[in-house]
Amino acid sequence: MSAKQILFTDALSVNISNNSLLTAVGNEVFYLRRNSIVRVTNKMHYKKIHGSVCNQKSELTGLILLFAENEFSLYKYDLTQKEMFILIYEGETKDWINAAIYIKDEEGCQFVLHMAHSSLLRLQYDNMNNMKFGKCTVLELARCTDYSMLYNTALYGSSYNKLIIISGNSFGEILIWQPHTPVNFNNSARSNIYPLLLRLKAHNGVVFSIDFNLTAQLLVTTSDDRSLKLWKLNSNLEMKFDSSLIKPLCSCYGHTARVLCAIIAKYGDRIFIISGGEDSYICVWSQTGEMIFKRREQFGASIWRLAFDHVSAKLYSTGSTGNILTYNLKNILVSKKNYSIQQMHMGSSNEFLIKVKYLNYSTIIALSNKNNMYYMRLVNSQKTPIWESVSIFPAYKCTVLTVSDNIVATCGYQRVTLLSYHVDTGCFKQLYDGIKLEGLIQSFHFLTKQLYLISDEYGNCLLLKGCNMDVEGSINISNCRNTWITAAVLVKSNCFIISCRNGNIMLVTREKSSHLQLKKILKGLHGKIGSIVLKLLKIDDKYAYILSAAHESTLRVICLNLTDYRLTVLQRQSVPLAWIEAMPTLDVLIGFNDNHLVAWSHKNGVILQLQCGGGHRCWDYQLNNEVLDIIYIKQKRVFHHREQLYNEAPGCLSRAFRNKWHIRSCNIIQIVEQNNNSQPYLVSAGDDNIIKISQLNGKSFNPCAELHTHISTVRHLVLHPIKSETDVIYWLIFSVGGRAQLCINKFEPNGPVASELCSHTVRINSDGNNALLDARLMAVNVLQSATDGTFFLYVASADGKIRLLQWQLEKPSQLVLDYIIDIKRCPLQMQALNNHNLLLITTTNGILYGFENSLRFKRFEIQLHATSISAFETLYDGLHLHILSGGDDETIKHTIIKTTDMTILQSVKFSEIHNAQITALNLHLSQGACQTIYAYTCSMDKQIYKLNLKTLQYNRIGFTCLSDVKGILNINQCLFIYGCGLQVIALDNK
């Protein structure tokens, strides 16, 4: 077996050395230098790489030491050769390796491995005859008198006797010792015990990371108590180690989850501390413990490691999904006086600004509390910009200020004013000023440069055209007061979509009459909140797709049928913004989180986080050539901030490691095969509450769509094909999970388009009443009636209930209970075999149940395993039903059942294959004259076996580096293994 390019799992190592980056994703190590990516490891390592150190002989040659759990390997590298990296040694230890370091001042190639229970291996690598593989000699096994379980270690020193070892244990303690002056001396055994020099109570939990800088006399520790601590470290190595060596400076609280890593970074002549946590945030701190910067970096995944380039000020972070991302901290680390935020004063008068907008890239327009209009030109000079009065503005109290293409629109009580601005002369011209509506005008929307839409507090709306504001049509959107238009978008010349403050989405058309026609209403798209943003995604002859956003953390996609004007909600997407306000491009959103204004990108995550005071204030943005300008009013002053939209430089190497896989464990993957020989789709779901649809294209993995219908963990899903009236195949996705939630979605491969149909809470009892608790739904299966198109859904919940429900595509909001049984045990997996009138259910007590499809009759009950059946596969060979099961008892069973009377013909037990819980099985029927059933198995021991169920022979064909494996698929001679990540392994053609 051989690993392919698809591997999404923990990236646990990253190092910067001599303008190059050495990083590891799972069991693969990559060397990044000058826009090139070279794979270091030339074979599949069994375990994830946890760290690496480099011993440079010159700029282009040296040795790399990699360590993974209890294994280590040495690679010789020469960047001038075609084969840059050559494996020269592999070794194994009896304990987990926490840290490693080369000892430069010792003779020969010596290095040290520090173990998780305070032991130290001093090794020397020799290659006397210049052969490909040398040997490592153990010079000493050093032990500390303290044997605590250590979670992190920092090593410092260029000679062995002066090596400083600082570790953190699960009790929140810092432990310090040195391999100098042993308690006992045993030269023949080369094993010595050294005293613990210092023990300090540091945290109220596990110490996850340690870093120190003797020059700066600073030590930093992080813990699962959500804090990092700074310590004053005495740099005099000759001093006796006692409590005077380390003094606490301060505790830093900025993370909302475990702080997994922190590094001390030097930029210029200043020292900073950068931390990363399980909450997916990086924080930058000053040497005194002040938080300078906070940013969401890994798209919601845990941040495992950090590395800082002190020359370019780039910060590299690795995450639990295998992403290696970069962020340039140069603008953050410079002194505060150089920040690009300016205060724009109104002068010494009592007048101040209350509304502000960008008129164009270089000009700001504003209204004051005294109903005057001002503008300011932002010039790139040392002169301070000043506010200038717009003298032609008719002063009145305005409720609306909006701008488009150098045209300023203001509205107040019944009144509308249009002004145009000439960029070259800096002059304003009044285009219109007059009465248009009977109430207080609350909104003005530019549909095009010449087409406008206004509405007042009574729900009256006018469609206006041109500089003379000619009325093109009118409509009343509500009989209630305080209902006006919050967003509008022109779909075609004769129709547009508007959102109202009462939460309704309306489709309005222009007919030949002067009145606008209300065609469709979509209620409660964002609850009782109206859309703030409506953006046209794409349009063709039949459909238009519109994106909607509001003051919440969810985006919605609406589909408009241009033939019958039907409005449907396709899907939603959760974003890390509590309050969405604007969408400059399809990639970028701007909104608020608490008191921060945040710009977020689908591709790059958070790209700006500006503490401005919250979403209630007046603000505006301007985007030009990927430069984002923000203005906002705070404490009666106008502030301006300018930032490069995309922090990464073009062609940044870290973009090669950006994937869009699940940020939590993947629980299920199903395949959508297509008849036109095109690449299959993967439909996956997991603990991140998201259903992802991705397509395989050769060696590439292309995300296509996401479904955010679940509010808790997605435990299981099944796919059901449907043929439309035009013979187009689309798929229904039935998924279940936490909060007793059943979701039904639709996926059309021709597009592809994913859309939501319905979401139900399944807790109906046999008496028709709802259960008191929302038990997690564990599995779902689907059968379709051949007569009337009714779907029969089998839903298993964690409380032991198996429900048979009826559902119809024409009535998606209705769900009818047909029958319910209670097996008194938590069901784990379930499979309906329609051709055999059989429903199979596995449970936590190792029993396999077989029921008729109606659930009224139990056909058999078999005790397959002593404990839970955690993996389960079936295959019908035309004569018999083959059942392959794996359990927590570390055994695999192959059971053959006669389908006519459900008697067991054969039951074979494999108990010596795996040494851990069996979690993944896959059955495969070979093609040819002599058909043979093969099985691929994987367990928590990460080993992969191939079984011949005819000859009962088996052999290990490989292993995976993924943790918590949940399943295995065989697609196009490749094994897709999923769990805490995804790994694709190619099968040998034998």
Secondary structure by P-SEA (a helix, b strand, c coil): ccccccccccccbbbbcccbbbbbcccbbbbbccccccccccccccccccccccccccccbbbbbbbcccbbbbbbbbccccccccccccccccccccccccccccccbbbbbbcccbbbbbbbbbbcccccbbbbbbcccccccccccccbbbbbbcccccbbbbbccccbbbbbbcccccccccccccbbbbccccccccccccccbbbbbccccbbbbbccccbbbbbbccccccccccccccccccccccccccccbbbbbbcccbbbbbbbccccbbbbbccccccccccccccccccccccccccccbbbbbccccccccccccccccccccccbbbbbccccccccccccccccccccccccccbbbbbbbcccccbbbbbbccccccccccbbbbcccbbbbbcccbbbbbbbbccccbbbbccccccccccccccccccccbbbbbccccbbbbbbcccccccccccccccccccccccccccccbbbbbcccbbbbbbbbccccccccccccccccccccccbbbbccccccbbbbbbbccccbbbbbbbccccbbbbbccccccccccccccccccbbbbbccccbbbbbcccccccccccccccccccccccccbbbbbbbcccbbbbbbbcccccccccccccccccccccccccccccccccccbbbbbbbccccbbbbbbbcccbbbbcccccccccccccbbbbbbbccccbbbbbbbbbbccbbbbbbbbbccccbbbbccccccccccccccccccccccbbbbbbbcccbbbbbbbbcccbbbbbbbbbcccccbbbbcccccccccccbbbbbccccbbbbbcccbbbbbbcccccccccccccccccccbbbbbbcccbbbbbbbccccbbbbbbbccccccccccccccccccccccbbbbbbbbccbbbbbbbbbccccbbbbbcccccbbbbcccccccccccccccccbbbbbccbbbbbbbccc
